[in-house]
Amino acid sequence: MHMAVLALAFMTVATVGLAQAQTTVKPIKLVVLGDSLSAGLGLPGQEAFPARLQKALQDKGIAVDMTNAGVSGDTASGGRDRLDWSVPEGTEGVIVELGANDALRGLDPDVTRAALSDIVSRLKARNIAVMLCGMLAPPNYGSDYAARFNAIYPELAKKFGVTLYPFFLDGVAADAKLNQADGIHPTAAGVDVIVGNILPAVQAFLGTISEQRR
């Protein structure tokens, strides 16, 4: 009789403990601040990068509350201008994917650098973790421009001590099978390649956020 009572008591404690554990681990609030590459131009919403990344993380048992704050055509300066309303209070991490339109338009890399620097510093001031996704300049503006532009991301990541994913389109850029007819925006299959490549870095990024919660 005593054993039955003890067993029941143990089961009750274990059940309560499990319920408490599940309620205390809240999904990490994550925002993807980007342009059309992450927003999912030409794709249904569920096939865009943020939705596919969220699904991949869920498959790994990682719960995230994901916001797609991508705006097609946005430059780094455009992202900076809408930063406050694109990244609401309570956000714990931001994946910054901006700069592709700057490079396509041949904008002065100093302008792009200043805008990205502003974004990162303002997010850090709000105690929001940042993952910076690098971009590479197209070859048509010459090697000098490419060298100046491509250096922005690793230099800012080092300066501010934030996570860097070197090239957002790694494994997808210039592959016709993984891009839409414009040769710039990834197909659904291309998005899945991006997600597969970036996933380990995002997992590590979210791990640091989880540690900071403690």
N, C-alpha and C positions, 0 to 999 in steps of 0.2 A: 504493500500500500504506500509506504513511504517512498519507494523507488518511483512509483507512478506519479506521485505528487511532485517529486524532484524533477522528473522528466518533463512534466507539464510546465513547471516553473521555468526550466531551462529553455523550452521551446518558446514560451512567452517572451522571455528576455531576448532571445535571439531574434524573434520576429520584430519586436519593438526596436532593437538595435539596427536591424536591416532597414526598417522603415525610416529611422532617423538618419541613417547614412545616405539613403536615397534622396531624402528631402534636403539634406545639407549640401550635397554636391549639385549646385546649380549649373546650368549650361553656361559656358563662357560666352559673353556678349562680344561678337566679332563683327567688324565692318570692313568691307572691301571697298576702298576709295579708289576709283579708277576711271578709265575711259571705255571706249567701245570694246576693247579687247577682253576686259573682265565683265563688262555690262552684258555682253552676249548679243551684240548686233547681228541680226539675221537668224537668230536662234530662238526657239521657245524658251520661256523663263526657266523651266526646269532643266534645260541643257546648258545654261550659262555657267560660267566658272564658279560663282559663289554657291549655287545650288548643288553642283556636282561635287565641289569640295566638301560641303556639309554632309552629303550622302557618304562620301568616302570616309570622313571622320566618324560618322555614326557607325559605319561598318566595322570600325576599329574600337567601338565602344566609347567614343569621345563625343560628348554632347556639346553642341555649340548653338547659340542663337545668332544666326547669320543675317546680315543686312547687305544687300547689293546696292552700294552707293556709287555705281558706275554711271557716267554720263557720256554718251557718244560725242566725240569731237572735243572733249575737254583737254586742255593743256594743263601743265603743272600749275600755272597761274590760276586757271579756272577752278581747279581743285582746291587751291588755297582760298579763293574767294568764297567758296561755299562750305568751307571746312566746318564751321560751327554748327550749321544745321544738318550737315551730312553725317556728323559724328555726334549722336545724342549723349546726354548725361547717362552714366552707367556703363558706357562702352569700356571694355577691358583691353581690347586689342584691335589694331587697325593694320590691314594689309594694304600698303600704298602701291598702286600700279598706275603710275602716271609718267608722262614724258614722251610716249610714242608719237603723239601729234606734234610735239615740239620738234622732234627730230625730222618728221616727215615734211614739216614746213620750213625747216632750216633756221629755226629761231636761235637767237644768241644763247649758247650754253650757259652764259652767266645769268641770264634771266631764268632759265630752267632751274639752275642750281639754287638761286635765291628763293624761288617759290618752294622747291622741295625742302630746303633748309628751314623755311618758315613753317611748313606743315609739320615736319618732324619735331621742331623745337616747341611748337604750340601743343602738340599731342603729349610730349614728354612733360610739359608744364602741368598738364591735366592728369599726370600719372597713368597715362595710357601707353601700353606697350606697342612698339612699332616694328613691323616687318617691311623692309623696303625691297621692292622688286625692281631689279635693274632692267634697263633697256639699252639696245645698241643702235647707233645711228646707221641709216642706209648708206651704201657706198657712194651714192651720186654727189654728195657734198664734199668729197675728198677726204684724205687721210688726216689732215690737220683738224678739220671739224670733228671727225669721228673720234680722234684721240681726246679732244676737249670734252665732247659730250659723254663718251663712254666712261670717263674718269669720275663723273659726277657721283654715281651711286656708291662705289666702294669708298670714296673719300668721305661722303656724308655718313655712311654707316660707321666708319672708323671714328669720325669726329664726334658723333652723338652716341656711340656705343649701342647701336641697334642692329637687329638681325638683318642680314642681306641675303636675298636670293638673287644670284648674279644676273640671270637673264630670263625674264618671264616666259618668253616664247621658245625656250630651249627645247629642241627636239621637234619643233613644229614650223618655225620660220623657214621659208623657202621650199617647203615640201608641199607640192601641189595637191597631193592626196589628202592633206590634213587642213587645207585652207579653202575658203569659199572662192567663188569666181574672181573676186577682186585681188586674190593673192595675198591679202593682208590679214583678214579676220579668220580665225580658226573655225572649222566645222565642229559638229558635236564630237566627232572622233578626235579632232585636234584638241578640243577642251579636255577630253579624258586623258590624253597624253600629257598635257600641262599639269593636270591634277595629279597624275601618277608620279610625275617627276618632282613636283613641289611638295608632295604629301609628307615625306620625312622631315623636311625643314619646318613645315607648319606644325607637325606634331611636337617637335622640339620647342618651337616658339610657344605653343600652348602649354607645354610643360613648365616653362619659366613663369607663365602667368599663374598657373595652378600653385606653384611654389610661393609666389608673392601673396597669394590669398591667405597663407597660413600665418 
